[in-house]
Amino acid sequence: MKNDKMKMQYRVNEQIRSREVRIVGDDIEAAVMPTHKALQLAEQKGLDLVEISPSAVPPVCRLIDYSKFLYQQKKRQKELKAKQVKIEVKEIRFGPQTDEHDYNFKLKHAKEFLSEGDKVKAYVFFRGRSILFKEQGEVLLLRFANDLEEYGKVEQMPVLEGKRMILFIAPKKTAGAAKKSEDAAVAAKPAPEKVKAAPKVKAQKEYTGPFVEGEDF
């Protein structure tokens, strides 16, 4: 299906309807010529005539191997997709009167989510008459954001949507992670070469014996 969509983006060879085109390509001098002549030139070179700028006057066409071009486009899209970091949104639900034990349990999970690079959607759910405690819910969410300051930054302040008051927190790079990457960079640097010390030369001892005429010491 993806290949079919990519093919539909361009007119190729006989699909090109204009009477003349401007051709470009590797090792080809740009020129305007009748479409049928451009098709003949493409056939001679074993290439395809691909319309890359249909809105130009005349349309611009490129002489390329279209199958190879589609393959390269598909490969490039895969590489871009692989580089994209998937960020999941993890939900944490509170009640307007959440006790301390439950709060700390959910705070621990939120720290784990943010450390792993996920966003946190924390919300207080108001059931029935508990909507009267919306200020209490807002205070709870603001405390939650403050306790997670080291791990994430507030992307959306508490907002009441129906029966939910919602807070979004996005992950941020912690000081520990930064230090770890810095240590890794230092470890990757090659160690400086040790300079060999010059060999020690023994000092020549001075002759202290009796002097004999004709001998040099």
Rosetta blueprint (number, residue, H / E / L):
1 M L
2 K H
3 N H
4 D H
5 K H
6 M H
7 K H
8 M H
9 Q L
10 Y L
11 R E
12 V E
13 N H
14 E H
15 Q H
16 I L
17 R L
18 S L
19 R L
20 E E
21 V E
22 R E
23 I E
24 V E
25 G E
26 D L
27 D L
28 I E
29 E E
30 A E
31 A E
32 V E
33 M E
34 P E
35 T H
36 H H
37 K H
38 A H
39 L H
40 Q H
41 L H
42 A H
43 E H
44 Q H
45 K L
46 G L
47 L L
48 D E
49 L E
50 V E
51 E E
52 I E
53 S E
54 P L
55 S L
56 A L
57 V L
58 P L
59 P L
60 V E
61 C E
62 R E
63 L E
64 I E
65 D L
66 Y H
67 S H
68 K H
69 F H
70 L H
71 Y H
72 Q H
73 Q H
74 K H
75 K H
76 R H
77 Q H
78 K H
79 E H
80 L H
81 K H
82 A H
83 K H
84 Q L
85 V L
86 K L
87 I L
88 E L
89 V E
90 K E
91 E E
92 I E
93 R E
94 F E
95 G L
96 P L
97 Q L
98 T L
99 D L
100 E H
101 H H
102 D H
103 Y H
104 N H
105 F H
106 K H
107 L H
108 K H
109 H H
110 A H
111 K H
112 E H
113 F H
114 L H
115 S H
116 E L
117 G L
118 D L
119 K E
120 V E
121 K E
122 A E
123 Y E
124 V E
125 F E
126 F L
127 R L
128 G H
129 R H
130 S H
131 I H
132 L H
133 F H
134 K H
135 E H
136 Q H
137 G H
138 E H
139 V H
140 L H
141 L H
142 L H
143 R H
144 F H
145 A H
146 N H
147 D H
148 L L
149 E L
150 E L
151 Y L
152 G E
153 K E
154 V E
155 E E
156 Q E
157 M E
158 P E
159 V E
160 L E
161 E E
162 G L
163 K L
164 R E
165 M E
166 I E
167 L E
168 F E
169 I E
170 A E
171 P E
172 K L
173 K L
174 T L
175 A H
176 G H
177 A H
178 A H
179 K H
180 K H
181 S H
182 E H
183 D H
184 A H
185 A H
186 V H
187 A H
188 A H
189 K L
190 P L
191 A L
192 P L
193 E L
194 K L
195 V L
196 K L
197 A L
198 A L
199 P L
200 K L
201 V L
202 K L
203 A L
204 Q L
205 K L
206 E L
207 Y L
208 T L
209 G L
210 P L
211 F L
212 V L
213 E L
214 G L
215 E L
216 D L
217 F L
